[in-house]
Structure formats: structure tokens, C-alpha cells
Amino acid sequence: MAAAPYPETPITGEVIHGLDQVPATAKVFHAGTTLDAQGQVLSAGGRVLCVAALGDSVADAQANAYAGVAKVTWEHEFHRNDIGWRAIGRD
């Protein structure tokens, strides 16, 4: 998950919502985040978060990861929707 207009100079300082709503089937890795004085997680870089997951197949893992991505939002967030498609084709 990235901050627009990555890879150009990204918009930072935006509150990230929904991290506590990510299903247990997914894990969120922080890359470009920081905390503000109130303890809120903020965007602080271009590549902000990575959501990863396991599953019984590559397709299941992809679905679990994107279920996590669907819960996380901030104003200028964007993400790819095609991660894993080659591997799913070989599954």
C-alpha cells in the first residue's frame, strides 16, 4: 500500500484507519509509517504498508491479503490489485 503520488514525492502525515480491523488471516508490515503525539499511525513515506497472508493455495493467500488491504484506508492511499496473478496461473 502506497501514498499517492508514489513514486513521485508522496503525500505524508495522513492518519491510517482500520489497522485494528485487519483479519487474523493477514499480517501488516509497516515501512513508511510514524506515530503522532496522540499515538495515531500516520503515513510517512511512499511505500507505507505491506499486507501479506497465507492460504491453502496462492489464490487463497491473495484473497486473504486483499481482505486485509480492504480494511486499511487513508486519504491518498493506493495499492495494486494484481499481486500474485502469475503464481495463481501456475497453481
N, C-alpha and C positions, 0 to 999 in steps of 0.2 A: 504494500500500500504506500502510495507516494503523495507528496504535496505538490499541487499544481504551481507553476507550470514546469515541473521537473521534466527534463534535466536542466532547464534554464534555472535562474535564481528562484528557488521555491518560496512560497508564502509560509511563514513560520508564526509561531505563537498562538495557534488556534487550539481550542480545547477539544480533546479527543473524547468522544462519548461511546459508551457501550462496551468498554473493555470487560466489565463485570458480567456482561451478557453472553460472552463467547461460550459456546457449548464445550463440555468437557472433552469432546472428541477432537478438539483443536487446541493448539498452543500458539500464543502470540509472543513473538520475539521483537524487542524494542531495538531500533537502530538510531533513529533521529527523533528522540523524544527528550523532554525535560519536565521538571515539576515546577509549578509556580508556587507562590508563598502560601496558597491555600491547599496545596497538595494535589492540584489538578494536573493531569498529564496533558502536555502541550506538544504540538508538532514543532520540531526544531531542526529539520533537515529535509532533504529531497526524498530519500528512501526512509520512510518513517517507521513502518511496521512490516513484519513478515508473519503471515498466518500459515501454519503448517498443520498437517493432520495425518493420521494413519487410517487405514481401512482394510477390508478383506480383499480389495482389488485396488488398482490405481484409480479407477473411476470412483470407487467409494471414498478413497482418500481425498480426491479432488473435491467431491461433493461435501465432505466434512470440512475441508479447508474453506471452501466458499461459503458454507453456512456460518463459519466464524467471521469471515470478511463482511458478510451481510449485517452483522450486529454492530460493527465498528464504524463510526462516522465522525467527520469533521468537515467544516465548510468547504475547503478546497481539496478534498481527498479525491484521488482517482486510483484505479487498480486495473490490472489486466484480467480478462475473463477467459484466457486461453491456455493457462499454465497446465501442462500435463497432457495436452491433446495427442502429442506424438506417442507417448507411452501408453495412453489408453488405446490407441490404434493397434498396438502390439500385444495388448493384454489378452 
